[in-house]
């Protein structure tokens, strides 16, 4: 039997902000929480030695990037979960580590890039109240603004010839815009007037590959800087994302069909060739400088996030990091499956189902709701759901309307209807479990984090008779106060996808579960982080106080020095253990 602490102590390579390959192609740098802290490691790409810890000091460290000469690593650090990142420089020969942005009074995005000459770093900072693009001179520490579009920057890449920046911003609706910006400042241009993400420069800097769903599903486009033309790779019927170039002009990317992914590699005039270890997810495919190897991260419900390489000469895979302990009972982990179930209006809702062997009409079940909402649950490593399934709980993770991975129309289907059709899609999951004799109607709980925590509270207030309990992790509950207390980029998303609080006051009120807490009939759990910049802890505190005043049963915990994501392993273990214990108590009372 797996205990939750052992499962949560299994480390993972960070896949959100990525890894980097050294200019000589010999090593890879990455963020790993092997010790319980997020630190920067290096490992040889030939697998000849174990990874070595190279960072030190306080803070959770992410997104390592080698300097062009390979002598240094830059990375970002978050000290208290507030996402107010600092950029650090680590000299690999001496171990000397320097904060390039000390005593700053603004926030930085975690994604940045080096100039080809190694003298500057391009980054995004909200000095003006919006995440504009700045160039940081390493010698003088001076910041120079080179692009201010009025939209919050998301990621940035410097062209190999040093002339251009590819800047991706949070644009309109849920779309991202990618812009070509002169590195010295000046007139910029947009890569198509449509959603364009994950830009990647060709080795000669003359073209930019990107992914766009302008045709309904994500395709790889190649933008030519000379004539501004766009060449599209043929559609796959699913989504093609995250392009990367080889020195000889080949492209690698991730091919996705719903909750499952593959690696794909294509040369000029060729058909893409697909590669797969086993069902799961692939992240950030990156060619080595010689183009012979493809390095990437992989996970699935039985494999935590680890770095792998693919030898493109013989198609063989090799695992570079080994996060799962040798003695871990891997066979007890339940492999998830993608299913579809009918919504109340006849739509087919995709979902991920963990179905333990004992699933049946008397079984307890938990519906776990993902955050975002522009995200999805996939065939992925997710310890909390794996633990519940190993304990004999049926787990259903809906990819409700508003989720990514199923086309642009599905993703946009809850725009200006947040807390509406998406919550009804979650409710339809209950009907699916009961009608298919997978769970007892009296033993179904709901849980989620971030936007999933919000929808948890929506479900508890809108459909109070359905649930045996609900656990909301880092939720927001009041659109008005959450919006007022959020960063400008988060406020922009609110206005783009839910209107303004003035013009849409009635809708904002109706979809704020805080105003309807008296309807709740089941026990509630609220878990939050003190420094959360996305879903402020004040939201959970106000809800706790109101629930207690109403005489409701509420379990509450606030973690000091944490933010939206709990960075300290002790707090992660404690919060998920509390969450699991709460669900076990409401679903399997003694």
C-alpha positions in Angstrom: 0.0 0.0 0.0 1.4 3.4 -1.0 1.4 6.1 1.7 0.9 9.7 0.4 4.1 11.0 2.0 6.2 8.5 0.1 4.4 9.3 -3.1 4.8 13.1 -2.7 8.5 12.7 -1.8 9.2 11.2 -5.2 11.0 14.1 -6.9 10.3 15.6 -10.3 12.2 17.5 -12.9 10.5 20.8 -13.4 8.7 20.8 -16.8 7.0 24.2 -16.6 10.1 26.4 -17.2 12.3 23.8 -18.9 15.9 22.8 -19.1 18.9 23.8 -21.3 21.6 22.0 -23.2 25.2 23.4 -23.0 26.7 25.0 -26.1 29.1 22.1 -26.5 26.3 19.6 -26.3 27.8 17.7 -23.4 25.6 18.6 -20.5 22.0 19.5 -19.6 21.0 21.9 -16.8 17.6 21.5 -15.1 15.6 22.2 -12.0 14.9 19.2 -9.7 13.4 18.9 -6.3 15.4 15.7 -5.4 16.3 17.0 -2.0 12.8 18.5 -1.4 14.0 21.9 -2.6 14.0 23.2 -6.2 17.6 23.5 -7.1 19.6 23.6 -10.3 21.5 20.4 -11.4 23.7 19.4 -14.3 24.0 16.0 -15.9 26.1 14.6 -18.7 24.1 13.8 -21.8 26.0 10.6 -22.4 24.7 9.3 -19.1 28.2 8.6 -17.8 27.6 10.2 -14.3 24.8 11.1 -12.0 23.4 14.6 -11.9 25.3 17.1 -9.8 23.7 19.9 -7.7 25.3 23.3 -8.7 23.1 25.9 -7.1 23.0 27.0 -3.5 21.3 29.5 -1.2 17.6 30.3 -0.5 14.7 30.2 -2.8 13.2 27.8 -5.3 15.2 27.9 -8.5 14.0 27.4 -12.1 14.7 27.9 -15.8 18.5 27.5 -16.0 20.0 28.8 -19.2 23.7 28.5 -20.3 25.5 31.6 -21.3 26.6 31.4 -25.0 30.2 30.5 -24.0 28.9 27.8 -21.6 30.9 29.3 -18.6 27.8 30.4 -16.7 24.2 29.5 -15.9 21.5 32.1 -15.4 18.3 31.1 -13.5 15.4 32.6 -11.6 14.6 32.2 -7.9 11.4 32.6 -6.0 12.0 33.2 -2.3 8.4 33.1 -0.8 5.9 31.9 -3.4 5.0 35.4 -4.4 6.4 34.9 -7.9 8.6 38.0 -7.6 11.5 36.2 -9.3 15.1 37.3 -9.2 17.6 36.5 -11.9 20.8 34.9 -10.7 24.1 34.3 -12.4 26.2 31.2 -11.5 29.8 30.9 -12.6 30.3 27.2 -13.2 34.1 27.1 -12.7 34.0 28.8 -9.3 30.5 28.2 -8.0 30.1 32.0 -7.5 26.4 32.9 -7.5 25.3 36.5 -8.0 21.8 38.1 -7.8 21.6 40.3 -10.9 18.4 41.9 -9.7 18.8 42.6 -5.9 16.4 44.8 -4.0 14.0 45.1 -6.9 10.5 46.5 -6.2 8.8 44.9 -9.1 8.1 41.4 -10.4 9.8 39.5 -13.2 8.4 36.7 -15.4 10.5 33.5 -15.0 11.2 33.2 -18.7 14.2 35.1 -20.1 17.0 34.7 -22.7 20.7 35.5 -23.2 22.0 37.8 -26.0 24.2 35.9 -28.4 27.3 37.8 -27.2 26.6 36.9 -23.6 26.6 40.5 -22.3 22.9 41.0 -21.8 19.7 39.2 -20.7 16.3 40.0 -22.1 13.5 39.6 -19.5 10.0 40.9 -18.7 9.2 43.1 -15.7 6.2 44.9 -14.4 8.1 48.1 -13.6 5.3 50.1 -15.3 2.5 48.0 -14.0 2.6 45.7 -17.1 5.1 43.0 -18.0 7.0 44.9 -20.6 10.2 43.6 -22.3 13.6 44.9 -20.9 17.2 44.2 -21.7 19.4 43.8 -18.6 23.1 44.8 -19.1 25.0 42.3 -17.0 28.0 44.5 -16.3 26.0 47.7 -15.3 22.8 46.0 -14.1 20.9 48.7 -16.0 17.4 47.8 -17.4 16.4 49.2 -20.8 12.8 48.9 -22.1 12.6 47.8 -25.7 9.0 46.7 -26.1 5.8 48.0 -24.3 2.7 46.8 -26.2 0.2 47.3 -23.3 -0.1 43.5 -23.0 1.6 41.4 -20.4 4.7 39.6 -21.7 4.9 35.8 -21.3 8.1 34.6 -22.9 10.9 36.0 -25.0 13.6 34.5 -27.3 16.7 36.3 -28.8 17.5 35.5 -32.4 20.8 33.8 -33.1 22.1 36.7 -35.1 21.4 39.1 -32.2 19.1 41.4 -34.3 15.6 40.4 -33.1 13.5 39.4 -30.2 10.5 37.1 -30.4 8.2 38.3 -27.7 5.0 36.5 -26.8 2.4 38.4 -24.8 -1.1 37.7 -23.3 -3.0 39.3 -26.1 -6.8 39.3 -26.5 -9.3 36.8 -25.1 -7.3 33.7 -24.3 -5.0 34.2 -27.2 -1.3 35.0 -27.1 0.3 37.3 -29.7 3.9 36.9 -30.8 5.8 40.0 -32.0 9.1 40.5 -33.8 11.0 43.3 -32.0 14.3 44.9 -32.9 16.8 44.2 -30.1 18.0 47.8 -30.3 14.4 49.1 -30.1 12.3 50.4 -33.0 9.3 49.4 -35.1 7.9 46.0 -34.3 5.6 43.6 -36.2 3.2 40.9 -35.2 3.4 37.3 -36.5 -0.1 37.1 -37.9 -3.1 38.7 -36.3 -4.0 35.5 -34.5 -3.0 33.3 -31.5 0.7 32.3 -31.8 2.6 30.6 -29.1 6.0 28.8 -28.3 8.1 30.7 -30.9 11.5 29.1 -31.9 14.2 30.8 -34.1 15.7 28.9 -37.0 19.5 28.5 -36.6 20.2 31.3 -39.1 17.6 33.7 -37.5 15.7 34.2 -40.7 12.6 32.2 -39.8 10.5 31.7 -36.7 8.5 28.5 -36.0 5.5 28.7 -33.8 2.2 27.0 -33.0 -1.3 28.5 -33.7 -4.9 27.3 -33.5 -6.1 29.9 -36.0 -7.5 27.0 -38.1 -9.2 25.3 -35.1 -6.4 23.0 -33.9 -2.8 23.8 -33.3 -0.5 23.6 -36.3 3.2 24.5 -36.7 3.7 27.7 -38.7 7.0 29.0 -40.1 7.2 32.8 -40.4 9.8 34.2 -42.9 11.2 37.5 -41.7 12.1 38.6 -45.2 8.7 38.6 -46.8 6.5 38.0 -43.7 5.0 34.8 -45.4 3.8 31.9 -43.3 4.3 28.2 -44.3 2.1 25.8 -42.4 2.9 22.1 -41.7 0.0 19.9 -42.7 -2.6 19.5 -39.9 -2.6 16.2 -37.9 -6.2 16.2 -36.7 -5.0 17.0 -33.2 -2.6 19.6 -31.9 1.1 20.1 -32.9 2.9 22.4 -30.4 6.3 23.3 -29.0 8.5 23.4 -32.2 12.3 23.2 -32.0 14.9 23.5 -34.8 17.9 21.3 -35.6 21.0 22.7 -37.1 20.2 21.1 -40.5 16.6 22.5 -40.6 14.6 19.6 -39.2 11.8 20.5 -36.8 10.8 18.6 -33.7 7.5 19.2 -31.9 5.0 17.6 -29.6 1.9 16.0 -31.3 -1.2 15.7 -29.1 -4.5 13.9 -29.4 -6.6 14.8 -26.4 -4.9 13.5 -23.2 -2.0 11.7 -25.0 1.1 12.9 -26.7 4.0 11.8 -29.0 7.3 13.2 -30.2 7.4 14.1 -33.9 10.4 15.0 -36.1 10.1 16.3 -39.6 12.7 17.3 -42.3 12.0 19.6 -45.3 9.6 17.8 -47.7 9.2 14.8 -45.4 6.4 13.3 -43.5 6.7 13.6 -39.7 8.1 10.6 -37.9 6.5 9.9 -34.5 8.2 8.4 -31.4 6.7 7.2 -28.1 8.1 5.6 -24.9 4.6 4.7 -23.8 1.4 6.6 -23.3 2.1 9.9 -21.5 3.2 13.5 -22.0 6.3 15.0 -23.6 7.8 18.4 -22.8 10.2 20.8 -24.5 11.9 18.7 -27.2 15.3 20.2 -27.8 18.0 19.1 -30.3 21.6 18.8 -29.3 23.9 21.2 -31.2 24.9 18.4 -33.6 21.3 17.5 -34.2 21.9 13.8 -33.4 20.0 13.7 -30.1 16.6 15.0 -29.0 16.4 15.8 -25.3 13.0 16.1 -23.6 11.0 15.5 -20.4 8.5 12.7 -20.1 5.9 11.6 -17.5 2.8 9.5 -17.1 0.8 8.1 -14.1 3.6 5.5 -13.4 6.6 7.7 -14.2 7.4 11.1 -12.6 8.8 13.9 -14.7 12.3 13.0 -15.8 14.7 13.9 -18.6 15.2 11.5 -21.5 17.1 11.6 -24.7 16.2 10.1 -28.1 19.0 9.0 -30.5 17.6 9.9 -33.9 20.1 7.6 -35.7 18.6 4.4 -34.2 15.4 5.6 -32.5 16.5 4.4 -29.1 15.5 6.2 -25.8 17.7 6.7 -22.8 16.6 8.0 -19.4 18.9 10.7 -18.0 17.4 11.3 -14.6 15.8 8.7 -12.3 13.3 10.3 -9.9 11.4 7.1 -8.9 13.2 5.2 -6.2 14.3 1.7 -7.2 12.2 0.1 -4.4 9.1 2.1 -5.2 6.0 -0.2 -5.7 5.3 1.1 -9.2 2.9 -1.7 -10.0 0.4 -0.4 -7.5 0.0 2.9 -9.4 -3.2 2.9 -11.5 -2.7 3.9 -15.1 -5.3 6.4 -16.1 -7.4 6.3 -19.3 -9.1 9.0 -21.5 -12.9 8.7 -21.6 -15.8 10.8 -22.8 -19.2 11.2 -21.1 -22.4 13.0 -22.1 -23.1 16.6 -20.8 -26.6 17.7 -20.0 -26.9 19.4 -23.4 -25.6 16.4 -25.4 -22.0 17.5 -25.8 -19.3 14.9 -25.2 -17.0 15.9 -22.2 -13.5 14.4 -22.3 -12.0 13.3 -19.1 -9.3 11.3 -17.5 -10.5 8.3 -15.4 -8.6 6.4 -12.7 -10.4 3.2 -12.3 -9.1 0.9 -9.5 -9.9 -2.9 -9.7 -12.6 -2.6 -7.0 -14.6 0.1 -8.7 -18.3 -0.6 -8.4 -21.7 0.8 -7.4 -20.6 1.1 -3.7 -17.2 2.7 -4.4 -16.3 6.2 -3.2 -15.3 8.7 -5.9 -13.6 12.1 -6.2 -14.1 14.4 -9.1 -10.8 16.4 -9.4 -11.1 19.7 -11.3 -8.1 21.2 -13.0 -7.1 24.9 -12.8 -6.4 27.3 -15.6 -9.1 27.1 -16.8 -7.0 27.0 -20.0 -5.2 23.7 -19.2 -6.2 20.0 -19.1 -5.7 16.8 -17.2 -3.8 14.3 -19.3 -2.2 10.8 -19.1 0.2 12.4 -16.6 2.1 12.1 -13.3 -0.3 13.6 -10.6 0.5 12.1 -7.2 -2.7 13.2 -5.5 -4.9 11.4 -7.9 -2.5 8.4 -8.0 -2.8 8.1 -4.2 -6.6 8.2 -4.2 -6.8 5.6 -6.9 -4.3 3.3 -5.0 -6.5 3.7 -2.0 -9.5 2.3 -4.0 -11.2 5.6 -4.9 -12.5 6.2 -8.4 -11.1 9.5 -9.7 -12.6 11.4 -12.5 -10.8 14.4 -13.9 -13.0 16.3 -16.4 -11.6 18.4 -19.2 -14.7 20.7 -19.1 -15.5 23.3 -21.6 -12.7 25.9 -21.3 -10.0 23.2 -21.3 -7.2 23.1 -23.8 -6.3 20.1 -26.0 -9.7 19.6 -27.8 -9.7 22.5 -30.2 -10.3 26.2 -30.1 -14.1 26.0 -30.0 -14.0 23.8 -26.9 -11.5 26.0 -25.2 -13.5 29.2 -25.8 -16.9 27.6 -24.9 -16.9 28.9 -21.3 -15.8 32.5 -22.1 -18.1 34.9 -20.4 -19.8 31.8 -18.8 -17.2 30.9 -16.2 -18.8 29.0 -13.4 -21.6 28.1 -15.7 -21.2 25.5 -18.5 -17.9 24.3 -17.0 -19.6 23.6 -13.7 -22.4 21.8 -15.4 -19.8 19.7 -17.3 -18.4 18.7 -13.9 -21.8 17.8 -12.6 -22.4 15.6 -15.6 -19.4 13.6 -14.4 -21.3 12.6 -11.3 -24.1 11.2 -13.5 -21.6 9.3 -15.6 -20.1 7.6 -12.5 -23.4 6.6 -11.1 -25.0 5.4 -14.3 -22.0 3.3 -15.1 -22.0 1.8 -11.7 -18.6 3.1 -10.9 -19.4 4.9 -7.6 -22.1 5.3 -5.0 -24.2 8.5 -5.4 -23.8 9.1 -1.6 -20.0 8.8 -1.8 -18.9 11.4 -4.3 -16.7 14.4 -3.3 -15.2 17.3 -5.4 -11.8 18.9 -5.2 -9.6 21.2 -7.2 -6.9 23.8 -7.0 -6.7 27.4 -8.3 -9.6 27.8 -10.9 -10.4 24.2 -10.0 -10.8 25.3 -6.4 -13.1 28.1 -7.6 -15.2 25.5 -9.5 -15.2 23.3 -6.4 -16.9 26.0 -4.5 -19.3 26.8 -7.4 -20.3 23.1 -7.4 -20.8 23.1 -3.6 -23.1 26.1 -3.8 -24.9 25.5 -7.1 -25.5 21.7 -6.6 -25.4 21.3 -2.8 -27.3 18.0 -2.7 -24.8 16.1 -4.8 -21.6 16.2 -2.8 -20.4 14.4 0.3 -17.7 17.0 0.7 -15.5 19.5 -1.1 -11.8 20.5 -0.8 -10.7 23.7 -2.5 -7.0 24.4 -2.7 -5.8 28.0 -3.3 -9.3 29.0 -4.6 -10.9 32.3 -5.2 -14.5 32.7 -4.3 -15.4 36.4 -5.0 -14.8 37.7 -8.5 -14.9 41.3 -7.2 -12.3 41.1 -4.5 -10.1 38.6 -6.3 -10.0 40.9 -9.3 -9.3 43.9 -7.2 -6.4 42.2 -5.3 -4.7 40.6 -8.4 -1.8 41.8 -10.6 -2.6 43.8 -13.7 -2.0 40.8 -16.1 -4.5 38.7 -14.2 -7.0 41.5 -14.2 -6.5 41.8 -18.0 -7.5 38.1 -18.3 -10.6 38.6 -16.2 -11.8 41.5 -18.3 -11.0 39.6 -21.5 -12.9 36.5 -20.5 -15.6 37.7 -18.0 -16.1 41.3 -18.9 -15.7 44.2 -16.4 -17.1 44.1 -12.9 -19.0 47.3 -13.6 -20.7 46.3 -16.9 -21.2 42.6 -15.9 -21.9 43.2 -12.2 -24.9 40.8 -12.0 -22.9 38.0 -13.7 -19.9 38.5 -11.5 -22.2 38.4 -8.5 -24.1 35.3 -9.6 -20.9 33.3 -10.3 -19.2 34.2 -7.0 -19.8 31.3 -4.6 -18.9 33.5 -1.7 -22.3 35.1 -1.8 -24.1 31.8 -1.7 -22.2 29.9 1.0 -25.4 29.4 3.0 -26.5 26.9 0.4 -23.7 24.5 1.2 -24.7 21.2 2.9 -21.5 19.2 2.9 -18.2 19.7 4.8 -15.8 22.1 3.2 -12.0 22.3 3.3 -10.1 25.4 2.3 -6.2 25.3 1.8 -4.3 28.5 0.9 -0.9 30.1 0.7 -0.1 33.4 2.5 1.6 35.1 -0.4 -0.5 33.8 -3.3 -0.6 36.5 -6.0 -3.2 34.7 -8.2 -5.9 33.6 -5.7 -5.2 35.7 -2.6 -5.4 34.0 0.7 -7.9 36.7 1.8 -10.5 34.9 -0.4 -10.2 31.7 1.7 -10.0 33.5 5.0 -13.2 35.5 4.3 -15.0 32.3 3.2 -13.9 30.5 6.4 -15.2 33.2 8.6 -18.5 33.3 6.7 -18.9 29.5 6.8 -18.2 29.4 10.5 -20.7 32.2 11.1 -23.3 30.2 9.2 -22.6 27.1 11.4 -21.1 25.1 8.6 -18.4 22.5 8.9 -15.1 23.9 7.6 -11.5 22.7 7.7 -9.0 25.5 7.0 -5.3 25.8 6.8 -3.0 28.6 5.6 0.7 28.1 4.8 3.0 30.9 5.8 5.7 31.9 3.3 3.9 30.0 0.4 2.2 31.2 -2.7 0.0 29.7 -5.4 2.3 26.7 -5.7 3.7 25.3 -2.5 7.5 25.3 -3.0 8.5 23.7 0.3 8.2 19.9 0.3 7.1 19.8 3.9 4.1 22.1 3.2 3.2 20.2 0.0 3.2 16.9 1.9 1.2 18.4 4.8 -1.4 20.1 2.5 -2.0 17.0 0.3 -2.1 14.7 3.3 -4.7 17.0 4.9 -6.6 17.0 1.6 -6.6 13.2 1.3 -7.5 12.7 4.9 -10.5 15.1 4.6 -11.8 13.3 1.6 -11.3 9.9 3.2 -13.2 11.1 6.3 -16.2 12.5 4.3 -16.4 9.5 2.0 -15.4 6.7 4.3 -16.6 7.7 7.8 -15.6 5.3 10.6 
